[in-house]
Amino acid sequence: MTEQKKLGRGFEDLADDGMSFAADEVLQVPLDSIRPNRFQPRKEITGTAFENLKTSIAQNGILQPVVVRPGESGYELIAGERRWRAACELELEVIPAIIRQADDEKALELALVENIQREDLNPIDRAMAYRQLMNTFGLTQEEAAGRVGQERSTVANTLRLLDLPEDVREMLRDGRLLMGHARALLALKDSDAIVKAAGRVVEEGLSVRETEGLSEPRRRGRPRVRRQKPPEILDLESRLRMRLGTKVEVRAGRRRGRIIIEYYSPDDLDRIIDSLEGR
């Protein structure tokens, strides 16, 4: 994958499809004439990064204009909600803005692209944004991935997080769980077991690999003693997980072994097959 694709599609890449550009003149637009983007995928804008942005704006002003489109009364944000909210909290009267014409699809797409490129959404809000993009405009996972410059596996694995119980989604949203933890917990299937295991992960500070162990069946009787795998096998498992975007286990014997690749839906299986075939 090229570096450009890793970064996703930018505003200029989206210019030729559903969005018309007037002259990029920066105007000073009254704050009270701007409404938030109704397609905004970010649900919460708080925390240290937001406070730092407010401090920067208070000291240096807004260095990058927001992008708006004409609305029913005033303007609607396309991109720059964090800057706009910071300006509102600082009680500024105007904000530098570029006015562009964009349809609903481009407004949603650009809001999502801006968030992915400029500051990551938490995994749950990102998953909800992908689902919103797909449901609103009837896109497949592959089409949605293409719109935001991501691999299909990235979109598929992110959407799977929405299958988690709400309590666990909140742990992921506020950073108590990492995405790797969440993907490991999904292997448990049962909601009660997932919630219980997630609580243990947070309480004991378990690693992603230790979390994966919670989903493995235990033998009756004596506790199973797991032998430490050789470093080269652990490295191979790690590379396969990164390549295929799912849990992979290598069980190596003296002469032969097995590679176990997990999938979680027919679409996920198709994605893994495509990856194995180099498509």
N, C-alpha and C positions, 0 to 999 in steps of 0.2 A: 504494500500500500504506500502511495506517495505521501510526502509530508503535507502537501496541499489537501489531500483527502482526509488525513488524520485531523486536520484542523477544522474540517467541515466547510460548508459553502458560506461565503461571506455575502455582504450586501451587493457587491458588484456582480457576483456570480448569479444572483437572483434577479438582476435588473431586467433581463430580457423576457421574463415570464410572469405576466400578471401585475407588473408594477411600472408605472410611467414616471419618469424623472423630469421635473422641471429644473431650472437652474438651481444649483446647490447653494443658494444664498442663505446665509445664516441671519435669522431675524431674532429680535428680542420679543418673545411672546409672553403675555401675562400668564402667570402660573394658574390663576383661577379660571382661565379659558381652556385648560387642558384637562381631559379626563383620562383615567388609567385605561390601559388596553384590556378590553373584556376577554381577550384570548390569552392574557398573561399566564404562562405556566407556573411561575414562581408564586407560591402561596404565602411564604413568609420572607420578609426582608428585614432581618435583625442581626444582632451579633457584632463582634469586634470589627469585621470588615466594613460593615455599614457605618459604624461609629467613626472609623478611620476616614471613610469617604466624606462624612459630614465635616470632620475636622479639616480635611484637605480643601473642601469647597469653601469653608469659612475663611481659610487663610489665602487661597489662591484663586477662588472663583471656579466656575465650571469650564474646564478646558475643552471638553468635547461636547458639541451640541447634541440634544436629543433629536429624535426623528418623529414627526407627527404627521397625521393625515387629517384633512378636513372632516369634521363630524357634523351631527345634526345641529349642535350649538357649540361653536368653538372648534376644538381639535381633540383627536384621540391619539394617545401615544402608540407608536409602532415599536420604538426601541429607546431604552434609557430610563426605565422605571425607577431604578435605584437612584439615579441622579435627580429625577423629578421628585421622588419622595424625600430625599435629603434636602432639596431646595425648599419643599413645603415645610419641613420641620424647622428649617432655619429661617422661615418666614420671609423668603425672598419674594420680590414682586414680579420679576421677570426671569426667564430662562432662555439661553440661546437655543434655537431650534431650526431644523431644516424641515420644510413643508413638502411632502410628497403625496402623490396619488397612489393608493394601493387598495386592492380588493381584499375581502375578508381572508382569503386563503393566504395571501402574501403577508397580511398583518400577523396572522398566527405563525406562519413559517418563520418570519423574521424575528418575532419575539422569542421563539424557541431557539433559533440559531444564535441570536445574541447572547442568550443565557448560557448556552453550551460553550460558546467561544470565549466569553469574557469572564464568567465566574460560574463554576459548576453548580447546577441545582443539586439538592440532595437527591439520592437515588429514587426515592418514592415520588417526589414531585416531577422528576425527569420521566419516570414511568407513566405518570398520569398525563404528562404533556405529550408523550408519544401516542398514548391511547386516544387523547383528544384529537390529535392530528389525524390519526387513522379513522376514527369514527366520524369526525366532522366532514371529511373529504373522501371517505370511502377508499382509503389506501391500504394496500397490503403492507406487511412488515418490510418487505424488500423495497417497496416504493417509498415508504416513510424513511427508511434508512438512507436512500438516495437523496431525499430532500434535504437532510441535515448532514450529509457527508460522513455517515457512520456505516460500519459493517452491519449486515443483517443480524449476525450473531449478537452484536452489542444491543440492538433493539430488542431481540427476542429474549435475551437473558434479563434485560431490565424490566420488560413487561411481566416476566414471571414473578417479580417481587410483589405484584399486586395480588397474588394468590396467598400471601402471608396473612395471618390473623392481624386485626387492627392494632392490637397491643404491640406486636412485633414490628409492624410498619412504623409505629411511633418511635420505637427504639432505633430503627434505621434512619428515620427522618432527623432525629436529634443527635445522631452521631454515636450513640452508645453501642451500636452494632455497625460493622463494616459490610459492604456488599458481599465480600467473600463469606462472611459468617451467614448472611441471609441465604445465599445459594446453597450452602451446606445444610442449613436447617430445612430447606424445601424438600430434601430427600426423606424427611421423616413422614411426610404426607398428612398424618393426623394433626389436627389443629391444636388439641390440648398438649400433645407431645412437643409440638413446635414452641408453644408458649413456655412450657416448663423448661425446655432446653435453652431457649433464649435467655430466660431469667438466670439460668446457671452460667451461661457464657458471660453475661454482664457482671454477675456477682463474683465469679472466680477469675475474670479477666482471661478467658480461654482464647488461644490463638485460632486462626481459621482451621489449621490442620487438626487441632484438638477438637474443634467443633465437628469436623467431618467424622471423627471417631465416635461421636455421640449417636450418629445415625447407623452405625454398623451393628449388626446383630451380635448378641453375646451367647456364648455356649452355656448350657445348663451345667450346674455343678461348679467346678473350680473356675475362677475367673480366667479368661483367656489371656495368656501372656503373648504380647505382640513383639516379635523380633524387629529390631531396627533395620530398616532397609538400607542397602549400600547407598552411598552418596550418588553414584551414577544413576541408580534407579530412581531416586528421589528427584534428581535433576531432569530425567526423562519424563517423569510424571508431570513435573511443573511445566516443561516445554509443551507437552501435549495438551495440558489444561489451557494454557495460553493460546495455543493454535486452534483448538476446537471449541473453546468457550464453554466447557462443561467439565464435570468431574470425570477424571480418568485414573484408573488404578492399574499398575503393572505388577503382576504376580510372576516373579521369575524363579524358575527352578534351575537345576544344574544344566539340563539340556533343552528344556522347553518351558514355556510359560503361557500366560494369558494377559491380554490387554482388555480391561473392562471399561467401556465407554457408556456413560449414562445419558439418556435423553428423557425429556419430560412431556413431550407432546408430538403428534405427527409432524407438525411444522418444524419442531426442534430437530427431529430425526432427519428431515429433508435438508435442513441447514447443515447438519454434521456431515451428511453424505456429500453435499456440494463442496464442503471444505476439504474432505478427504480426496475428492476428485479434482481439486484445484480450481473449482469454478467460483 
